[in-house]
Amino acid sequence: MAGVATGTGHEWRFLRQRCNRPLLHLIGERIWRMGTQPERANVVKLAGNFMIGAAVEPMAEASAMAWRNDVAPADLLDVLTNRVFTAPAYRRTAR
């Protein structure tokens, strides 16, 4: 999981000075600064969600093709998510 955040310079100084940095990283593995406009973080998050959602259909189609050709879909997805598409989002979606 990753976090995308926005804030002014003052808000970022507050986070660095007052917040427990490990606590922020419990929420996300990494936090990217997207500027001072909150809607920018929303756009980045929604774009990522769209891409994850868009990955589901091709996985289903590939699984169906494998199944029709006597290849277990679980075997196909194991190969793909451990070799070709190794991103955590693909691995979670394939489960």
C-alpha positions in Angstrom: 0.0 0.0 0.0 1.3 3.5 -0.8 0.1 6.9 0.3 -0.3 10.0 -1.7 -0.5 13.3 0.2 -0.7 17.0 -0.4 0.0 19.9 1.9 1.7 23.3 2.2 5.2 23.7 3.3 4.0 24.5 6.8 1.9 21.3 6.9 4.9 19.2 5.8 7.1 20.7 8.5 4.4 19.9 11.1 4.3 16.3 9.9 8.1 16.0 10.1 8.3 17.6 13.6 5.2 16.4 15.4 4.2 13.1 13.8 5.9 9.8 14.5 7.4 9.0 11.1 7.1 5.2 11.6 3.4 5.8 12.3 3.0 7.4 8.9 4.7 4.4 7.3 2.3 2.0 9.0 -0.4 3.6 6.8 1.6 3.3 3.6 5.0 1.9 2.6 5.8 5.2 0.9 4.3 8.6 0.9 4.6 10.8 -2.2 4.1 14.6 -2.0 1.8 15.8 -4.7 1.8 19.5 -4.0 -0.6 21.7 -2.1 -3.9 21.0 -3.8 -5.7 18.0 -2.2 -7.5 17.1 -5.4 -4.1 16.2 -7.0 -3.7 13.3 -4.5 -7.3 12.2 -5.2 -6.6 12.1 -9.0 -3.5 10.0 -8.4 -5.3 7.6 -6.1 -8.2 7.2 -8.5 -5.9 6.7 -11.5 -4.2 3.9 -9.6 -7.5 2.3 -8.6 -8.6 2.5 -12.3 -5.4 0.7 -13.4 -5.9 -2.1 -10.8 -9.5 -2.5 -11.9 -8.5 -2.5 -15.5 -6.1 -5.4 -14.8 -9.0 -7.7 -13.6 -10.6 -8.2 -17.0 -7.5 -9.4 -18.8 -6.7 -11.7 -15.9 -10.1 -13.2 -16.2 -9.9 -13.6 -20.0 -6.4 -15.2 -19.8 -7.7 -17.6 -17.1 -10.7 -18.5 -19.2 -8.4 -19.1 -22.2 -6.1 -21.3 -20.1 -9.0 -23.3 -18.7 -10.4 -23.9 -22.2 -7.0 -25.3 -23.1 -6.7 -27.6 -20.1 -4.3 -25.3 -18.2 -5.4 -24.7 -14.6 -6.1 -21.0 -14.2 -4.3 -21.0 -10.8 -1.1 -22.4 -12.5 -1.3 -19.7 -15.2 -1.8 -16.9 -12.6 1.0 -18.3 -10.5 3.4 -18.0 -13.4 2.2 -14.6 -14.5 2.2 -13.0 -11.0 5.5 -14.4 -10.0 7.3 -13.8 -13.2 5.7 -11.3 -15.6 3.5 -9.2 -13.5 5.2 -9.1 -10.2 3.6 -5.9 -8.8 1.8 -6.5 -5.5 -1.5 -5.2 -7.0 -1.4 -8.0 -9.6 -0.6 -10.6 -7.0 -3.5 -9.5 -4.8 -5.9 -9.3 -7.7 -5.0 -12.8 -8.9 -6.0 -14.4 -5.6 
